[in-house]
Amino acid sequence: MKRKCLWGLMVLLLGGLASCGQKERVNQEMPLSETILAEAERSGTVLQGEVIPIDTVLFRYAYRIRVQGETAVVMDLHNKEYFFHVFTYPAFRYVASFGRRGEGPDEMQQAAGGGFTGASSFCAFDDAKGRFCSFSDVTVHGAPVQLPMVPMDKGLTGTHSCCVWDDSTMLVSDATGERRCCWASLSSGKLLRKSEAKLPVDDEKLQEGMAPMTAQGWNTYFAGSPDRRYLAAVAQFGDCTDLYDLRSGKEIRLRGADGEPVYASQNGYSYPTGRMGHFDVQMTDRYLYTLYDGREFKEIMRSPDTYQQGGRIVRRFSMDGELLATWVLDRPIAGLYVDEATGILYGTDVNADQQLVKWKLK
């Protein structure tokens, strides 16, 4: 009965996105990334991070941080044994690992994302095998227990990004490029619905025969507000942030000077040729936070051996799309978590040996 009530509430909330008749373009003062970085260096406002020492060697590519109460889960994309690690929060003392990597029936081949679905439950998305992987007892006091795998609907294959929407639903990008996102059931793996909103490209002809390649070129990351009224979507390439008010149907498009994703297509696949965009996004009940890079791919390719992955530019927006603050970090990070109660930003530095870092936001 509880799941039926939750599903009914979700349908009502998402009706706003389905109608999506009210659209608003918001032009923010978001200059080129080079300008932002240069100004921070000139004015001496670059935030200096503090490394959080971990008493054991765990990470190869600490990609995401998810926090639930006193429990933190760090996702490691390239760990040889496990994709997820449990820590106490905020001390980050190691507790346990889960989500074993491998080819076996109960193992994960490639984690593409995940998050808490309850006080002690966690769900991850195995992109390579196309299935949801749920775990119970993910706390600092328990030992994670793997639940039966759930195969995803074939209509969701090829998806590369996702976020947990609620305790029964995962939101994933639409790999077909027909729509911006899809909602899937965690219990059945079935496609529940697609949004009426399309990819917000200026040239709509890109979706008339090149939709899958356009979706690859944007490669959207998502985040939802705790009350599930707002949905944020950021492009991995280019400076594009979109904010949806699911209750009113308002769509706010935020475009920086670095522009939309620029990419080329070959043999049915897209590869970026413009600028590296966003690495992560988080929504709280008050604000939207984005982690942005902005470096040009031609510059990255000139010195690939010295390239450090991640973004240094963190932005805070209101739920109305107003840019409230911009911070520049002293190093690039791949994932972020902002604790508004303490004013501390936690990040994952995949370029270092000690990959957990924190900053005090001014």
C-alpha positions in Angstrom: 0.0 0.0 0.0 2.8 2.4 0.8 4.5 1.9 -2.6 1.1 2.5 -4.3 0.7 5.8 -2.5 4.3 6.8 -3.3 3.8 6.0 -6.9 0.5 8.0 -7.1 2.2 11.0 -5.5 5.1 10.7 -8.0 2.7 10.7 -10.9 1.1 13.9 -9.6 4.4 15.6 -9.1 5.8 14.6 -12.5 2.7 15.8 -14.3 4.3 19.2 -14.3 7.2 18.0 -16.4 4.9 16.1 -18.7 3.0 19.3 -19.5 6.1 21.5 -19.4 4.2 24.3 -21.1 5.9 27.2 -19.3 9.5 27.6 -20.3 11.9 30.3 -19.2 15.4 31.1 -20.5 17.5 32.7 -17.8 20.6 34.5 -18.9 23.1 34.4 -16.0 26.4 36.2 -15.6 28.4 33.0 -16.2 31.6 34.0 -18.0 34.2 31.7 -19.6 35.8 29.3 -17.2 39.2 30.8 -18.0 37.9 34.1 -16.7 36.5 32.6 -13.6 39.8 30.8 -12.7 42.0 33.8 -13.6 39.9 36.2 -11.4 40.1 33.8 -8.5 43.8 33.5 -8.8 44.2 37.3 -9.1 42.0 38.1 -6.1 43.4 35.3 -3.9 40.0 33.7 -3.3 40.9 30.2 -4.3 39.7 27.8 -1.6 42.5 25.7 0.0 41.5 22.1 0.6 42.4 19.8 3.5 43.1 16.1 2.8 41.0 13.6 4.8 43.5 10.8 5.6 42.2 7.2 5.1 43.9 4.6 7.2 43.7 2.0 4.4 44.5 2.0 0.7 41.1 1.7 -1.0 40.6 4.1 -3.9 41.7 4.0 -7.5 39.1 6.4 -8.8 36.8 7.8 -6.1 34.0 9.1 -8.2 30.9 9.9 -6.0 30.0 10.5 -2.4 26.6 9.7 -1.0 25.6 10.5 2.6 22.7 9.3 4.7 22.9 10.4 8.4 26.1 9.1 9.9 26.9 6.9 7.0 28.8 7.8 3.9 29.3 5.7 0.8 32.1 6.4 -1.7 31.8 5.0 -5.2 35.1 3.8 -6.8 34.9 3.3 -10.5 38.1 1.4 -11.0 38.5 -0.5 -7.8 39.7 -4.1 -8.5 37.4 -5.7 -5.9 34.5 -3.5 -4.9 32.7 -0.5 -6.3 31.4 0.9 -3.0 32.9 1.6 0.4 31.1 2.5 3.6 32.5 5.1 6.0 31.4 6.8 9.2 30.4 10.4 8.5 31.9 13.0 8.9 35.1 11.3 10.3 35.3 9.0 7.3 36.5 6.0 9.1 36.4 2.9 6.9 33.7 0.3 7.8 33.1 -2.1 4.9 32.9 -2.6 1.1 30.2 -3.9 -1.1 29.3 -4.3 -4.8 31.9 -6.9 -5.8 33.4 -6.4 -9.2 33.4 -9.4 -11.6 31.7 -11.5 -14.2 29.7 -13.7 -11.9 25.9 -13.7 -11.6 26.0 -11.9 -8.3 28.8 -9.5 -9.2 28.8 -6.1 -10.9 30.7 -5.4 -14.1 30.4 -1.6 -14.3 28.8 0.7 -11.8 27.3 3.8 -13.3 25.8 5.4 -10.2 23.8 4.7 -7.1 22.4 6.2 -3.9 20.5 5.6 -0.7 16.9 4.4 -1.1 16.2 4.4 2.6 17.9 4.8 6.0 20.0 1.6 5.5 19.3 0.6 1.9 21.3 1.4 -1.2 20.7 0.8 -4.9 23.3 0.8 -7.7 23.0 0.6 -11.4 25.2 -1.9 -13.4 25.5 -0.2 -16.8 27.3 -3.1 -18.5 24.9 -5.8 -17.4 21.8 -3.6 -17.5 20.4 -4.2 -14.1 19.7 -2.7 -10.7 21.7 -4.0 -7.7 20.2 -3.4 -4.2 21.8 -3.8 -0.8 20.5 -3.7 2.7 22.2 -3.0 6.1 24.4 -0.3 4.5 25.2 1.5 7.8 28.2 2.0 10.0 26.8 -0.6 12.4 26.0 -3.4 9.9 27.4 -5.4 7.1 25.9 -4.8 3.6 23.8 -7.6 2.3 23.2 -8.0 -1.4 19.6 -8.5 -2.6 18.5 -10.2 -5.8 19.5 -8.4 -9.0 16.8 -6.8 -11.1 17.2 -6.8 -14.9 16.3 -3.5 -16.6 13.8 -3.0 -19.3 15.4 -3.3 -22.8 14.1 0.2 -23.5 16.6 1.5 -20.9 19.8 -0.1 -22.3 22.7 2.1 -23.2 22.0 4.5 -20.3 25.2 5.9 -18.8 23.9 8.1 -16.0 21.3 7.8 -13.3 20.2 9.0 -9.8 18.0 7.4 -7.2 14.6 9.2 -7.3 12.9 7.7 -4.3 12.8 4.3 -2.5 11.2 2.6 -5.4 12.3 4.5 -8.5 15.5 5.2 -10.4 15.8 8.2 -12.8 18.1 7.5 -15.8 19.1 9.4 -18.9 17.3 8.5 -22.2 19.9 6.9 -24.4 17.7 7.1 -27.4 17.8 10.9 -27.3 14.0 11.1 -27.7 13.4 12.6 -24.3 15.6 14.0 -21.5 15.1 11.3 -18.9 13.2 8.1 -17.9 11.8 6.7 -14.7 12.3 3.0 -14.0 11.0 0.7 -11.2 13.6 -0.6 -8.9 11.5 -3.7 -8.1 10.8 -4.8 -11.6 13.3 -2.9 -13.8 10.5 -1.8 -16.0 10.4 1.6 -17.8 7.6 3.5 -16.1 7.6 6.6 -18.2 9.6 9.1 -20.2 9.6 12.9 -19.7 7.8 15.0 -22.2 10.8 17.4 -22.1 13.4 16.8 -24.8 17.1 17.6 -24.8 17.2 21.4 -24.8 19.3 21.8 -27.9 19.1 25.1 -29.8 19.1 23.3 -33.1 16.1 20.9 -33.0 17.2 19.3 -36.2 19.9 17.4 -34.2 17.1 15.3 -32.8 15.6 14.4 -36.1 17.8 11.4 -37.0 20.8 12.1 -34.8 19.0 11.8 -31.4 21.1 8.9 -30.0 24.4 10.7 -30.9 23.0 14.0 -29.5 22.3 12.2 -26.2 25.8 10.9 -26.2 27.2 14.4 -26.9 25.3 15.8 -23.9 25.6 12.8 -21.5 23.4 14.3 -18.8 23.9 14.0 -15.0 20.8 14.4 -12.8 19.9 15.3 -9.2 16.5 15.7 -7.4 15.5 17.9 -4.5 14.7 16.0 -1.2 11.0 16.8 -1.7 11.2 15.7 -5.4 9.7 19.0 -6.5 12.8 20.0 -8.5 14.9 18.1 -11.0 18.3 19.4 -12.1 20.1 18.2 -15.3 23.7 19.2 -16.2 25.6 18.3 -19.4 29.0 16.6 -19.1 30.2 18.6 -22.1 29.6 22.4 -22.4 28.2 24.8 -19.9 24.5 23.8 -19.7 22.4 23.5 -16.6 18.6 22.9 -16.7 16.2 23.2 -13.8 12.7 21.8 -13.8 10.0 22.7 -11.3 7.9 19.6 -11.5 5.0 21.2 -9.6 4.5 24.2 -11.9 6.0 22.8 -15.1 8.5 25.7 -15.3 11.8 24.9 -17.1 14.8 27.1 -16.5 17.7 26.9 -18.9 21.1 28.3 -17.6 23.8 28.8 -20.3 27.3 29.9 -19.6 29.7 31.6 -22.0 31.3 28.2 -22.8 28.1 27.3 -24.7 26.4 24.0 -25.5 28.2 20.7 -26.0 30.3 20.6 -29.2 31.0 17.1 -30.6 31.6 15.2 -33.8 30.1 11.9 -34.9 31.7 8.9 -36.4 30.4 5.3 -37.0 27.3 6.0 -35.0 29.1 7.4 -31.9 29.8 10.9 -30.7 33.0 12.3 -29.2 33.4 15.7 -27.7 35.4 18.4 -29.5 34.4 21.5 -27.5 34.8 21.8 -23.7 34.7 19.5 -20.8 31.6 20.4 -18.8 30.1 19.2 -15.5 31.4 16.4 -13.3 28.7 16.3 -10.7 25.5 17.9 -9.4 23.7 18.0 -6.0 20.4 19.4 -4.9 19.4 20.2 -1.3 16.1 21.5 0.0 17.4 25.0 -0.6 20.0 25.1 -3.4 21.5 23.5 -6.5 25.2 22.9 -6.6 27.2 22.1 -9.8 30.8 21.1 -10.3 32.2 22.5 -13.6 35.4 22.2 -15.5 35.4 24.2 -18.8 38.8 23.2 -20.2 38.9 22.9 -24.0 39.6 19.4 -25.4 42.2 20.7 -27.8 44.1 22.0 -24.8 43.7 18.8 -22.9 45.0 16.8 -25.9 48.1 19.0 -26.1 49.3 17.7 -22.7 47.4 14.5 -22.0 50.1 13.2 -19.6 49.7 16.2 -17.3 45.9 16.5 -17.5 44.2 16.3 -14.1 40.6 15.1 -14.3 37.8 16.9 -12.5 36.4 20.4 -12.2 37.5 23.3 -10.0 34.4 25.6 -10.4 31.6 25.1 -7.9 28.4 27.1 -8.3 25.4 27.6 -6.1 22.0 28.4 -7.6 18.6 29.1 -6.1 15.6 27.0 -7.0 14.6 29.9 -9.3 17.9 29.6 -11.3 19.6 32.6 -9.7 23.4 32.3 -9.5 24.1 32.9 -5.8 27.8 32.0 -5.4 30.8 30.8 -7.3 33.8 29.1 -5.7 37.1 28.0 -7.2 39.0 25.1 -5.6 42.7 24.6 -5.4 42.5 21.3 -7.2 40.1 19.5 -9.6 37.6 17.0 -8.2 35.4 14.4 -9.8 32.6 14.3 -7.2 31.2 16.6 -4.5 29.0 16.6 -1.5 28.0 19.8 0.3 27.0 19.7 3.9 25.0 22.9 4.4 24.7 22.5 8.2 28.5 22.8 8.6 29.3 24.8 5.4 31.8 22.1 4.3 32.3 20.8 0.8 33.7 17.3 0.4 35.3 16.2 -2.9 37.0 13.3 -4.5 40.4 14.0 -6.0 41.0 11.2 -8.4 44.5 12.5 -9.3 46.0 11.9 -5.9 46.8 9.0 -3.6 44.7 10.4 -0.8 41.4 11.1 -2.7 39.1 12.6 -0.1 39.4 16.3 0.5 37.3 19.0 2.2 36.9 22.7 1.9 35.2 25.3 4.2 32.9 27.4 2.0 33.2 31.1 2.5 
